[in-house]
């Protein structure tokens, strides 16, 4: 359509998976038959690459250190999809989404990681792949457990005001699975410099950050409750306790600026 | 296919890989009335393992239902807290009884009982079919294994954790549930990288076994990290092995990843038969 209406404007394509292009083989391979990898290209691709590219560069700038000296665990927690990425020297070395954006964390309406045996069982019951896909992508996650909302703010409210047990369970599962994913990447990276929260849920929900960090003290994560509560929404801030080893960064993300700068770079290269 | 052990006290223990919600105790005496329960459990097993129920019950019957026990590998995980037990599925699917049942419970039960009661630790079973559990006050609080034999770390022929969309992709290609099941249970796992080479040779062959070793370590290290996080920090990480296939080199590499977090390691080797006897004596005598 663009091509019809604006025939003279050059078009570029930016991949949200490109940031993960250098994942080590041990991270992107599944223990599945070779043909599925070679012929069907079934492997971990990861997503939210533009966001991770943006926030890791910004983190380096904010901390005043070169990106190639930093180890960062970044949590992109969106109202749609959420993932975590282990970043060493500006390169993604593992990430929680997989072949599709369904894998990894529990999300607003996506189940996240799930025993493959459950999917097999649903197929055996005669459900079609499309039905199952709808259930796992659109009716699971926070919505599935709470049965009333996919919006974490509704759940936090129901938990605080009415002690709603389903909302409480949904939030506990959400933060516990996020904490475990951070633990995975802490083990992979060893001592790391920063834990970073971004996108809507990561930026706007101090309660989620606090409950996620509680239980990560062993990894050097110590959150300052006051700084956490007052983290600004329009710029990066550090909410760690002063003496803590690990910076805890809260920041808006800006995927569009990465697309813009990558496009500018590409066009310049084409014109040269 | 049944794995059975005759122990010194004269009891025979038949290992039941998965008990679902049907067997809450690790050891249950085999009686005629147990047959229905065992049939119910069998829906959690790969099809070809189901005949082992018959073998088990026939052996018990021949001994007039004396001294024969079922040893259930998932019972130790009945204590998992709700947030670990459930999958993030809609209510109508949760009603099917999908839960994290765990697995490899005899080993992790043994790891729990040989440590002090107030010890909070990650228990790692190094083997061709590795598993990891989080243990607090002798009770399981998390497991790398889930509803079926598939989730968690890959095994010798099982796929381990994969994106659930992969199963749907295979179904959309026209494969039946039985074909996909066969692929994920029997044609996946470490053997994909090992080819015809026995796994124990691959531990030492750094060239041929390079990808296998990297994947094994990568998956294991991350899973241990997740379990430390599930406990909110651990007193130590316990590595146990039932055979001499595990070499010092691998243990050292795992340790090095946790050195920054000052997490101490303990390593112990035990024969499987002895381990199972110790668990039985601890629980039932």
Interface residues (C-beta under 8 A of the other chain):
Chain A: X24 X25 X26 X27 X29 X30 X31 X32 X33 X34 X36 X40 X42 X44 X94 X98 X99 X100 X102 X103 X106 X110 X111 X112 X113 X114 X115 X116 X117 X118 X119 X120 X121 X122 X123 X124 X129 X132 X133 X135 X136 X139 X140 X141 X142 X143 X144 X145 X147 X169 X170 X172 X173 X176 X177 X179 X180 X181 X182 X183 X184 X185 X186 X187 X188 X190 X191 X214 X215 X216 X217 X218 X219 X220
Chain B: X82 X83 X84 X86 X87 X88 X89 X90 X91 X93 X94 X96 X98 X100 X146 X147 X148 X149 X150 X151 X154 X158 X159 X160 X161 X162 X163 X164 X165 X166 X167 X168 X169 X171 X172 X177 X180 X181 X183 X184 X187 X188 X189 X190 X192 X193 X211 X214 X215 X217 X218 X219 X221 X222 X223 X224 X225 X226 X227 X228 X229 X230 X231 X232 X233 X234 X257 X258 X259 X260 X261 X263
